Amino acid sequence: MVPVLLVLLLALLLFGLGFAVKVLWWIAVAVLVVWLLGFLLNGASGSGGRRHWYRW
């Protein structure tokens, strides 16, 4: 009975980790899209004096 519970616990843990990694990938894609939109919109609106939306 204990080995079965350990296997089920391991499967649940691995499923949870896989789900968390998938969610993190979607968050990374969303951040990349927002960054690219900000970069493109800032580049299109600046003619002479460029305003930077980042500090460096």
Secondary structure, DSSP 8 states (H G I E B T S, - for coil): -HHHHHHHHHHHHHHHHHHHHHHHHHHHHHHHHHHHHHHHHHHHH-SSS---SS--
